[in-house]
Amino acid sequence: MENDNLLTIRNLSVELMTARGVVHAISGVSLDIYRGNIHGLVGESGCGKSITSKSIMRLLPEGRARISGSIDFDGSKLLALSEKQMAKLRGAEISMIFQEPMTSLSPLKTARAQLEGALANHTNLSRAERRFRAENLLERVGFPRDRAKRYPFELSGGMRQRVMIAQAISCNPKLLIADEPTTALDVTIQAQILALLRDLQNEYGMSVLFVTHNFGVVSQICDRVSVMYAGNIVETAAAEELLSNPMHPYTRALIGCIPRGSGQRDRLFALPGSPPLLYEIPDACRFAPRCKYADEQCLSAPYHRTTGTHTVACHHVSADSAGGI
Amino acid sequence: MKTANMARPPVVAIIAGALLALIIIACAAAPLIAPYGMSEQNLKDSLASPSAKHLLGADKMGRDLFTRILYGGRVTLISAVGVVTLSAVIGIPLGLISGYFGGMLDAIVSRFCDMLIAFPSLLLALVLVFAFGRGLGGAVVAMGIAFVPMLVRVVRSLTLVEKNKTYVEAARSIGFSPMYIIFKHIFPNCAATIAVQFALDLGYAILSLAGLSFLGLGVQPPTADWGAMLSEGRDFLLPAPWLALCPGLVIVLSVLCINTLCDGIQQYLDPAQQPLPSFRRREKPLEAAEVRAANLKEGAARGE
């Protein structure tokens, strides 16, 4: 199984120095991303999804973030690499798409120039070859050819996100980290971008870490899913399995929050409260204060149990009672 | 106030730009326009008043003032550009790098700049002139260095804003090296503001160079320079006031034009300062009398 992993994260913890103290943004996160797989990472705002993806890219501010644990990417230990070696990996082996397409392109470069820059950085192509390749990439992501020389401010959010995607895949990366790439887009564009990402994943055979807070998106695109809560991964399973048989109370609550258009119209379920501020590491289960099943045993932190392909961290889920609480 | 500001067309800036262009062209074409040679003396005309023969009069040695202002402008303007260029060459990379990397490097650069800023720039230039030697070259280098700290500060703060934008993070995620990001991403995006600062500094440079020449540390005698001419004219303020007045006016006029032009450019580049198109006809601001009447009415209504 280990050999199938493109990315293996073990016991990753990130502490951030802030003006108000140390925040334990994520603690003890372990994650496996298989080759050629789309892995979803789901959770509320502020639960550590972006911190996880940024620590894979090593994009966190060096002085103010303390990272421990290990991240293995295709045989190299990312946390041990020098900044120079890491810069070589970024964009070439691992690349990233950001949430805000409106601001993640340099305002002074045309769509094509953005791609040419990325290609110039990682390849030895000649100028003409770069231009040719950039135009092909733009075409591949469904960007109209006649707008290749437009500046970002002249493009819509969806178009900019296409440029971002083209830039991210320009050097055939093995891993693409998509940090809520569709959050800022409207639903029709969202569907197009998702379809594009899935096609590209098939075509290039890359793995994708897909960060989102939207289970609808997860069901459309992901092969496996991990659910994060307050800096921990609480449940990991194949996407269909997780959606049809969620075990962790938090996952259930999240899925319960999705409005359904048909059937009986009940009051929309809302999970009360908000995730804890992580200024110190709690001993108890982090979800306990918001969990309707919480009891005395939740005063200790739950460990991960695995049944088949389903891993969950909850005292109330026993190994033999799959799905039963 | 706001309405007045918004209603103002860029006419002023255009006029300033045109005047500035006129000054620059006239100075550049000095050998063609000037009626006399730069140091051509005619002792009979010593301290002559403005007349058809000497448009702006003549100085102690009988040298034509108009001619010397044209030639002096070349020296003054070119050395001002030299000052600003030198400060930009040192200051811009320093500001970008210290802003982008932060940490120890930034602390050292910033404290060093604070130290230099603590001196008035003219005083600093004075000290540096003594180090580099009198004369135009020394003055330009000295002023150039004296201008560095302010520029570093401006560029650094622009970099701090820019480096936290997502596109910089995105550029890092593509694997660009820090130097590439600094000079190809951050710098072009700050360039508009830096250009305005550049032009503003140009005005200050003219004034400061004139100051240095006035003190006798810049341009040395036979060469014409606005500051040096002002200094020479000071000795004849009563018998021939135009000798000091004319170079002084040209200095004021060029600096004023540069600054006005800068303001105009800044307003043009900054969308927040531009009037928005509106369907509503702009209302005329209330006259002072109307305001007073309205206030009185309100006071009466409250029973005062």
Interface residues (C-beta under 8 A of the other chain):
Chain A: M57 L59 G63 A87 K88 L89 R90 G91 A92 S95 M96 F98 E100 T103 S104 L105 S106 P107 L108 G117 A118 N121 H122 M164 Q167 A168
Chain B: G102 G103 K165 T166 Y167 E169 A170 A171 R172 S173 I174 G175 F176 S177 Y180 K184 H185 P188 N189
